[in-house]
Amino acid sequence: METENKSRFIADLPMETQEILKNITYPANRNDIIGQARESGAIPDILRELGMLPDKQYNSVADVAEELHIIYMGIPV
């Protein structure tokens, strides 16, 4: 799926999650994302959400948003 299409999932995220993810340096794997989010002062709820991500490389906020959509909706996009 192209990044433009994935971008639609970003708006579905809570604003605080969006802000944290926009400050991540990509590409990043799950542990990188969690570590950078923790350094940015992410609240425990956001860290818990990020901990549910599959451990793979993410190239953008849109990639992470798409994966969180799949986790919460339980269906592929």
N, C-alpha and C positions, 0 to 999 in steps of 0.2 A: 504494500500500500504506500502511495506517495505521501511525503510529508504534508503537503497541502491538505490532503484528505484526513490525515491523522490530527491535524491542528484543531479540528472541531471538538475533540475530546478535552482540550485544555480548558475551555470555557465551563465544562462540567465540574471541574475541580474546585474545591473551596479556594477562596482568594489567598489565604495564607499558604496553602500548598502550592498554588501557582507561583507565588513570589519566591518561595524556597527553591522550587525547581528551576526557575529562570536564573538563579544565581549559581547553579551547578556548572562546573566545567565539563563539557562533553567532548569526546566520548567518555563514558563512565560505566562501571559495572555497579551492581547493587550495593556492595560495600563502600565503593567510592561515593555513591549518592548519599547513603546514610551518614557517612563520615562528614561530608561537606554540609549536609543538612544540620547535623548536630552542631557543627562549628558555627553555623548561621543562626543558631538559637531556636531551631524547630522544637515545637512542643511534642510531648510524648505520643500524642495521637498521630501526628504526622510521621514520626519515626516508626511507629507500629505499622502504619499503612505501607511505608516504603520497605519495611522488612518483609512484606508479603510478595514483593516483586521477585520474579524468577531471576536467578543469578546469571545474567548475560550482559552483553554490552548494549548500552543505550546511546544513540547518537544525538538525541535532542529531547527537549521537553515533550514534544509530541509523541515520541516513542514511549516515554514513561507514562504519559496520560493515556495512551491507547492501552497499555498493559494494565493500568489501574482500572480502566473501563471494563476490560475482560474479567478481571478479578471480581469486581463488584456486580457486574451484570451476569456473569457466568456464561456468556456467549461470545463467540468470536465475532469480530466486526466485518 
